[in-house]
Amino acid sequence: MVPMISSSLKPAVTRLINPVARVAVSIGVTPNAITLLGAVGVIGSAAWFYPREEFFWGTIFIVFFALSDLFDGAMARISQKGASLWGGFLDSTIDRVTDSAITIAVIVPLIAADDPLSYLGLATLVTGFLTPYIRAKAESFGIECSVGIAERTERLIIILTAVGFHGLGVPYILAVGLWLLAILGVITVFQRMTVVRRGLASR
């Protein structure tokens, strides 16, 4: 199995953000507040810039606000209260909303231009929902299902890189990114479905 980028980079990223997270906790900022602030920033940036085809600056703003996703989890672990079930649920739900907002905002100008790439965007939207759904459903059966060649971090890196460079005028980069997302998304869905099928068959 190909290791996910998120798993490979997590230790280094954690060491980098923990000091900042400690400062935020010490001044009374809550993880849920950071989660909500980041979500509003991502959704607002995607909705404002991408439909206007200002892809580069939209990506810059989205990346800035998306960094909040790194801090809320670290803050929850560092705080005296620790991570809460509500906080975990809120974070997971908002991840689905922000991911969808980014993809939809990319699709809107493609549909307006009658660009066939919009169909790839729709495919990535569907697999983006299915990937976490399958994991949640599997875990309700007591089956660990965090496998997959393209988890959320990988998908975000691919789409934001493709859209950002598309905004700088790099030819075909958006098409490459959407094709990659569509293919990897389908593979990830089948990988997770296979894990669930084997887990249920072994009972």
Backbone bond lengths (Angstrom), bond angles and torsions (degrees), N, CA, C in turn:
res aa  C-N    CA-C-N  psi(-1)  N-CA   C-N-CA  omega(-1)  CA-C   N-CA-C  phi
1 M - - - 1.473 - - 1.517 109.93 -
2 V 1.316 116.38 133.43 1.456 120.75 178.51 1.521 109.05 -72.38
3 P 1.352 119.02 125.04 1.455 120.05 180.00 1.513 111.14 -66.22
4 M 1.316 116.47 139.70 1.453 121.13 -179.78 1.516 110.08 -74.25
5 I 1.344 116.62 147.38 1.457 121.46 179.66 1.513 110.48 -58.77
6 S 1.335 116.37 -40.10 1.453 120.52 -177.30 1.513 111.79 -60.49
7 S 1.326 117.42 -38.59 1.460 121.14 179.32 1.525 111.11 -70.81
8 S 1.317 116.67 -36.80 1.459 121.22 -177.91 1.526 112.15 -70.61
9 L 1.329 116.44 -38.26 1.460 120.53 -175.00 1.520 113.97 -92.26
10 K 1.327 117.45 -13.46 1.457 120.57 -172.22 1.524 114.26 -55.32
11 P 1.361 120.37 -46.58 1.473 119.56 -179.07 1.525 113.08 -59.90
12 A 1.336 116.97 -42.83 1.462 120.14 -178.89 1.518 111.37 -68.12
13 V 1.328 116.38 -41.28 1.460 120.56 -179.67 1.522 110.36 -66.03
14 T 1.328 116.55 -39.81 1.468 120.72 179.49 1.513 111.53 -60.62
15 R 1.321 117.08 -44.06 1.472 120.63 178.95 1.528 110.91 -62.73
16 L 1.311 116.21 -32.51 1.464 121.01 -176.62 1.528 112.02 -74.85
17 I 1.334 117.08 -40.20 1.460 119.86 -172.72 1.524 114.24 -93.02
18 N 1.336 118.10 -16.94 1.460 120.27 -176.98 1.531 113.54 -56.97
19 P 1.343 119.85 -43.29 1.474 118.75 179.21 1.523 112.95 -60.19
20 V 1.335 116.84 -41.08 1.468 120.67 179.15 1.524 109.83 -67.15
21 A 1.331 116.70 -39.71 1.466 120.61 179.52 1.528 110.95 -63.63
22 R 1.335 117.12 -38.10 1.470 120.69 178.75 1.528 110.69 -63.04
23 V 1.323 116.90 -41.30 1.464 120.51 178.66 1.530 110.17 -62.73
24 A 1.326 116.61 -44.41 1.467 120.59 -179.54 1.527 111.09 -61.17
25 V 1.331 116.56 -43.42 1.466 120.67 179.03 1.522 110.57 -63.99
26 S 1.324 116.88 -39.57 1.465 121.51 -176.74 1.529 112.68 -65.77
27 I 1.319 118.16 -25.50 1.465 120.40 -179.68 1.532 111.91 -98.52
28 G 1.343 115.78 7.62 1.456 119.85 172.64 1.508 117.04 94.09
29 V 1.313 117.88 7.63 1.469 120.37 176.98 1.526 108.71 -74.41
30 T 1.317 117.71 135.69 1.463 121.21 -179.03 1.528 111.22 -98.28
31 P 1.323 117.08 150.58 1.472 119.67 177.53 1.525 112.76 -58.61
32 N 1.339 116.97 -39.42 1.470 119.80 -179.05 1.520 111.70 -64.69
33 A 1.325 116.95 -34.61 1.468 120.55 177.63 1.523 110.52 -64.86
34 I 1.331 116.16 -41.17 1.465 120.23 177.86 1.522 110.59 -65.57
35 T 1.329 116.20 -39.71 1.466 120.77 178.37 1.523 110.93 -59.74
36 L 1.321 116.50 -47.75 1.460 121.22 -178.02 1.524 111.73 -68.48
37 L 1.325 116.50 -41.57 1.464 120.45 179.06 1.527 110.85 -61.61
38 G 1.316 116.17 -45.48 1.459 120.10 178.86 1.512 112.13 -62.62
39 A 1.341 116.33 -39.80 1.464 120.49 -179.72 1.523 111.41 -63.93
40 V 1.324 116.35 -45.14 1.465 120.38 178.61 1.529 110.19 -60.97
41 G 1.325 116.35 -41.30 1.461 120.43 179.77 1.516 112.70 -65.06
42 V 1.332 116.69 -44.19 1.467 120.49 -179.85 1.524 110.86 -65.35
43 I 1.333 116.41 -49.19 1.466 120.42 -177.67 1.533 110.52 -63.41
44 G 1.329 116.19 -44.71 1.461 119.82 179.68 1.517 112.60 -62.95
45 S 1.328 116.73 -42.55 1.465 120.75 -179.82 1.523 111.16 -65.06
46 A 1.343 116.06 -44.96 1.468 119.87 179.76 1.527 111.06 -63.12
47 A 1.336 115.69 -44.16 1.470 120.08 -176.94 1.525 112.23 -69.08
48 W 1.315 117.57 -29.64 1.469 120.63 -177.90 1.532 112.45 -84.66
49 F 1.325 116.63 -49.12 1.465 120.23 -170.68 1.525 114.24 -84.45
50 Y 1.330 117.73 -46.82 1.467 119.34 -171.14 1.531 113.80 -65.51
51 P 1.342 120.11 -44.77 1.472 118.02 177.91 1.527 112.80 -62.22
52 R 1.330 117.31 -22.50 1.469 121.53 176.34 1.527 111.70 -88.15
53 E 1.348 115.33 3.11 1.457 123.35 179.70 1.530 112.02 62.68
54 E 1.314 117.15 28.28 1.461 122.23 172.26 1.531 107.05 -94.55
55 F 1.327 114.56 68.50 1.460 121.13 -167.48 1.531 113.26 -70.96
56 F 1.314 117.25 -37.50 1.460 118.56 -177.07 1.527 111.29 -66.79
57 W 1.331 116.69 -52.78 1.458 119.25 -178.13 1.524 111.67 -67.75
58 G 1.314 116.42 -33.15 1.461 119.36 175.09 1.514 111.42 -60.16
59 T 1.317 115.47 -42.06 1.469 120.17 -179.81 1.529 110.80 -66.76
60 I 1.317 117.25 -40.54 1.469 120.61 178.55 1.529 110.45 -58.69
61 F 1.313 117.07 -47.17 1.468 120.89 -179.56 1.531 111.23 -66.77
62 I 1.326 116.77 -40.92 1.462 120.08 -179.75 1.523 110.57 -63.18
63 V 1.331 117.28 -44.34 1.469 120.50 178.93 1.526 110.36 -60.13
64 F 1.323 117.05 -42.02 1.465 120.82 179.67 1.529 110.84 -59.30
65 F 1.326 116.90 -49.85 1.463 119.72 -177.79 1.528 111.87 -73.44
66 A 1.333 117.41 -29.82 1.463 120.52 179.68 1.528 111.70 -66.46
67 L 1.330 117.42 -21.84 1.467 120.17 178.55 1.524 111.55 -62.67
68 S 1.324 116.76 -19.72 1.469 119.52 178.12 1.519 111.27 -60.55
69 D 1.343 115.86 -26.75 1.467 120.21 -179.68 1.526 111.47 -65.45
70 L 1.330 115.82 -24.59 1.460 119.59 177.22 1.525 111.23 -76.82
71 F 1.330 115.47 -32.83 1.457 119.67 -172.33 1.525 113.72 -84.13
72 D 1.333 117.91 -35.48 1.459 117.79 -174.64 1.523 112.40 -63.61
73 G 1.341 116.22 -39.85 1.460 119.31 177.78 1.515 112.33 -66.45
74 A 1.339 116.18 -42.36 1.465 120.56 178.35 1.522 110.77 -63.54
75 M 1.330 116.89 -40.99 1.459 120.94 179.10 1.527 111.34 -64.14
76 A 1.321 116.41 -39.37 1.466 120.23 179.74 1.531 110.79 -64.14
77 R 1.328 116.49 -39.13 1.468 119.76 179.84 1.527 111.66 -69.78
78 I 1.336 115.99 -34.70 1.462 120.78 -175.83 1.525 112.23 -79.80
79 S 1.338 116.78 -34.18 1.467 120.42 -175.36 1.519 111.15 -63.78
80 Q 1.344 115.87 156.95 1.458 121.52 -178.60 1.523 111.68 -64.26
81 K 1.329 116.74 -33.15 1.467 120.24 -179.49 1.524 111.84 -73.35
82 G 1.338 116.16 -25.51 1.454 120.34 -177.68 1.522 111.73 74.36
83 A 1.318 114.97 -176.65 1.464 120.09 -178.98 1.521 109.98 -70.16
84 S 1.332 117.24 138.85 1.459 121.79 178.80 1.523 110.10 -108.89
85 L 1.331 115.48 157.05 1.458 119.08 177.69 1.528 110.62 -63.68
86 W 1.344 116.44 -39.63 1.464 119.64 178.04 1.519 110.83 -63.57
87 G 1.325 116.58 -43.33 1.459 120.08 179.56 1.516 111.97 -60.82
88 G 1.338 116.37 -41.67 1.461 120.14 177.95 1.516 112.02 -64.96
89 F 1.332 115.50 -41.22 1.466 119.98 178.36 1.522 110.97 -65.45
90 L 1.335 116.14 -45.10 1.463 120.74 -179.99 1.521 110.92 -60.54
91 D 1.320 116.50 -45.86 1.463 121.11 -178.70 1.523 110.96 -62.24
92 S 1.326 116.65 -44.87 1.459 120.90 -179.24 1.527 111.53 -64.72
93 T 1.328 116.22 -41.51 1.465 120.16 -179.91 1.520 111.14 -66.02
94 I 1.320 116.02 -44.22 1.468 120.15 -178.83 1.527 110.91 -67.20
95 D 1.324 117.77 -32.58 1.467 120.19 174.97 1.522 110.77 -57.42
96 R 1.341 116.58 -42.11 1.458 119.95 179.44 1.528 110.93 -64.96
97 V 1.336 115.47 -39.74 1.463 119.99 -178.29 1.534 111.02 -67.32
98 T 1.337 116.62 -46.57 1.468 119.30 -177.64 1.526 111.58 -68.09
99 D 1.329 117.05 -40.41 1.463 119.63 178.10 1.533 110.63 -60.46
100 S 1.333 115.39 -43.29 1.466 119.92 179.75 1.519 110.98 -66.16
101 A 1.331 116.52 -39.34 1.465 120.35 -179.65 1.524 111.03 -61.34
102 I 1.335 116.47 -41.82 1.464 120.42 179.18 1.529 110.27 -63.06
103 T 1.339 116.11 -49.11 1.465 119.91 -177.43 1.519 111.67 -64.13
104 I 1.323 116.99 -44.41 1.470 120.65 179.94 1.522 110.80 -62.88
105 A 1.337 116.44 -40.99 1.471 119.68 179.94 1.521 111.52 -64.83
106 V 1.331 117.53 -30.55 1.468 121.19 175.33 1.524 110.52 -72.95
107 I 1.341 116.16 -37.93 1.462 120.78 -176.77 1.525 112.24 -69.90
108 V 1.329 116.95 -35.61 1.478 121.15 -173.64 1.532 112.68 -52.94
109 P 1.350 119.75 -53.08 1.466 117.91 178.91 1.525 113.06 -67.64
110 L 1.330 117.43 -26.82 1.470 120.05 177.29 1.522 110.35 -67.53
111 I 1.324 116.71 -41.62 1.463 120.76 177.66 1.527 110.05 -65.83
112 A 1.332 116.00 -42.00 1.467 120.16 179.79 1.525 111.50 -61.16
113 A 1.335 116.16 -32.56 1.464 120.53 -179.86 1.526 112.12 -91.50
114 D 1.350 115.74 5.25 1.468 121.20 -178.00 1.527 111.30 55.07
115 D 1.337 115.45 40.40 1.464 122.43 -178.40 1.532 109.49 -88.16
116 P 1.349 117.99 126.19 1.473 121.18 179.53 1.534 113.31 -58.21
117 L 1.340 117.50 -19.96 1.464 119.65 177.97 1.528 111.95 -61.78
118 S 1.331 117.09 -18.58 1.457 119.85 179.06 1.526 111.28 -61.13
119 Y 1.338 116.84 -30.58 1.466 119.83 179.02 1.530 110.71 -68.03
120 L 1.327 115.81 -36.56 1.464 118.98 175.77 1.525 109.98 -65.93
121 G 1.322 115.77 -37.77 1.456 119.45 177.35 1.520 111.39 -61.22
122 L 1.323 116.68 -41.05 1.462 120.77 177.92 1.530 110.99 -64.99
123 A 1.331 116.37 -37.81 1.472 120.12 178.12 1.522 110.67 -63.83
124 T 1.327 117.11 -41.82 1.466 119.66 179.12 1.525 110.99 -68.22
125 L 1.322 116.99 -30.98 1.466 120.66 176.98 1.529 110.22 -64.61
126 V 1.322 116.63 -43.46 1.463 121.25 -179.59 1.530 111.22 -66.47
127 T 1.333 116.99 -48.49 1.469 119.07 -179.01 1.528 111.23 -67.51
128 G 1.343 116.05 -28.41 1.457 119.37 176.64 1.514 112.22 -65.24
129 F 1.330 117.04 -31.56 1.459 121.20 174.91 1.531 111.43 -79.09
130 L 1.326 116.51 -40.99 1.458 120.47 -175.72 1.522 112.94 -66.43
131 T 1.336 117.06 -37.63 1.465 120.15 -176.00 1.532 112.40 -57.84
132 P 1.337 120.46 -53.61 1.458 119.39 177.84 1.526 112.92 -71.47
133 Y 1.340 117.36 -29.41 1.463 119.63 179.19 1.527 110.75 -63.20
134 I 1.334 116.04 -45.84 1.467 119.76 -179.18 1.521 110.25 -61.28
135 R 1.334 116.99 -40.34 1.465 119.75 178.66 1.530 110.77 -63.20
136 A 1.330 116.29 -45.88 1.466 119.60 -179.48 1.523 111.08 -63.24
137 K 1.317 117.08 -42.03 1.462 120.73 179.34 1.523 110.70 -65.90
138 A 1.335 116.46 -40.71 1.461 120.35 178.73 1.522 110.98 -62.18
139 E 1.329 115.91 -43.31 1.460 119.49 -178.96 1.515 111.51 -67.57
140 S 1.345 117.58 -26.02 1.461 119.61 174.45 1.525 111.11 -68.55
141 F 1.338 116.16 -22.22 1.465 121.79 174.64 1.530 111.76 -89.85
142 G 1.332 116.51 -2.05 1.459 120.51 -177.54 1.518 112.90 81.92
143 I 1.350 117.07 23.58 1.464 122.10 -179.18 1.524 109.29 -110.57
144 E 1.315 117.36 124.77 1.461 121.67 176.09 1.525 108.69 -72.93
145 C 1.337 116.43 127.57 1.469 119.41 -174.13 1.523 110.68 -144.28
146 S 1.325 116.20 61.50 1.468 120.12 179.28 1.527 111.50 -102.80
147 V 1.339 116.38 15.15 1.464 120.30 -178.60 1.523 110.38 -77.27
148 G 1.308 115.79 168.32 1.458 120.16 174.67 1.513 111.76 139.76
149 I 1.317 115.45 144.09 1.459 120.48 -176.84 1.525 111.69 -76.56
150 A 1.350 116.89 -21.43 1.467 119.64 -177.39 1.526 109.72 -139.58
151 E 1.319 115.94 92.77 1.456 121.45 174.63 1.520 109.00 -83.68
152 R 1.339 116.83 -172.19 1.462 121.05 -173.71 1.525 112.40 -59.06
153 T 1.330 116.98 -45.34 1.463 119.97 -178.45 1.520 111.34 -59.55
154 E 1.312 116.48 -45.15 1.463 120.50 179.89 1.523 111.29 -62.31
155 R 1.331 116.14 -41.83 1.467 119.78 -178.92 1.523 110.88 -65.15
156 L 1.322 116.72 -41.71 1.465 120.06 178.97 1.524 111.74 -63.86
157 I 1.329 116.09 -43.23 1.465 120.13 179.52 1.527 110.32 -60.02
158 I 1.331 116.37 -44.49 1.465 120.61 -177.79 1.526 111.21 -64.44
159 I 1.340 116.99 -50.79 1.470 118.81 -174.59 1.523 112.01 -69.13
160 L 1.339 117.18 -39.89 1.465 118.80 -178.87 1.527 111.57 -71.02
161 T 1.328 116.96 -35.77 1.466 119.98 176.26 1.529 110.60 -65.05
162 A 1.339 115.49 -46.02 1.469 119.74 -178.92 1.531 111.34 -63.73
163 V 1.323 116.72 -45.95 1.464 120.09 -177.92 1.530 111.09 -68.12
164 G 1.333 116.65 -40.82 1.460 120.61 179.87 1.515 112.43 -61.69
165 F 1.328 116.39 -47.04 1.471 119.60 179.48 1.526 111.45 -71.57
166 H 1.324 116.54 -29.20 1.468 119.72 173.20 1.526 109.70 -61.19
167 G 1.325 116.04 -38.88 1.456 120.55 177.68 1.517 112.97 -65.31
168 L 1.340 116.35 -24.12 1.468 120.73 177.41 1.526 111.97 -88.50
169 G 1.330 116.16 0.63 1.457 120.07 175.87 1.508 115.46 91.05
170 V 1.339 118.32 13.19 1.472 120.50 178.45 1.528 108.42 -70.59
171 P 1.329 118.04 121.50 1.473 120.09 -175.03 1.526 112.81 -69.04
172 Y 1.316 115.57 142.31 1.469 124.89 173.51 1.534 114.32 66.27
173 I 1.330 119.29 -1.64 1.458 119.79 -174.65 1.526 111.47 -67.11
174 L 1.326 117.25 -35.17 1.467 119.49 178.36 1.520 110.83 -66.98
175 A 1.323 116.35 -41.26 1.462 120.19 178.14 1.526 110.50 -62.85
176 V 1.324 116.46 -44.15 1.468 120.98 178.83 1.523 110.22 -60.36
177 G 1.332 116.12 -45.50 1.453 120.02 -178.86 1.514 113.19 -63.34
178 L 1.333 117.07 -43.46 1.464 120.32 -178.81 1.526 111.70 -70.18
179 W 1.343 116.88 -39.06 1.467 119.32 175.22 1.524 110.70 -61.60
180 L 1.338 116.12 -43.30 1.468 120.79 179.98 1.523 110.65 -62.69
181 L 1.327 115.89 -44.18 1.460 119.95 179.45 1.528 111.31 -62.85
182 A 1.321 116.23 -43.66 1.462 120.01 -178.56 1.529 111.19 -63.19
183 I 1.327 115.88 -45.55 1.472 120.04 -178.16 1.521 111.13 -67.57
184 L 1.336 116.89 -48.77 1.463 119.99 -179.11 1.524 111.64 -65.50
185 G 1.342 116.20 -33.30 1.456 119.67 178.24 1.520 111.41 -64.07
186 V 1.328 116.50 -44.77 1.469 120.60 178.87 1.530 110.33 -63.55
187 I 1.327 116.62 -42.68 1.474 120.18 178.85 1.524 110.89 -61.10
188 T 1.332 116.22 -44.20 1.460 120.22 -179.57 1.522 111.84 -62.51
189 V 1.328 116.18 -41.91 1.470 120.22 177.96 1.526 110.38 -59.57
190 F 1.334 116.79 -46.03 1.462 119.77 -179.33 1.532 111.56 -68.11
191 Q 1.326 117.55 -35.63 1.460 120.12 176.18 1.526 110.65 -59.89
192 R 1.310 116.15 -45.25 1.466 119.79 -177.71 1.528 111.46 -71.54
193 M 1.330 116.85 -37.27 1.461 119.47 176.70 1.525 111.04 -63.35
194 T 1.335 116.08 -36.85 1.463 120.69 178.02 1.522 111.07 -64.09
195 V 1.331 116.05 -42.67 1.468 120.02 178.60 1.525 110.84 -60.99
196 V 1.335 116.70 -43.57 1.464 120.65 -179.78 1.524 110.64 -65.40
197 R 1.320 116.21 -43.17 1.467 119.75 -179.47 1.525 110.65 -61.41
198 R 1.323 116.53 -44.80 1.472 119.41 179.02 1.517 111.75 -65.72
199 G 1.337 115.70 -38.78 1.453 119.41 179.98 1.511 112.09 -63.92
200 L 1.335 116.61 -41.42 1.463 120.22 179.07 1.530 111.98 -72.72
201 A 1.338 116.55 -34.33 1.466 120.25 -179.88 1.525 112.73 -68.69
202 S 1.340 116.27 -26.05 1.467 120.03 -177.16 1.520 112.61 -81.07
203 R 1.307 118.00 -3.74 1.462 120.68 -178.30 1.528 111.47 -87.70
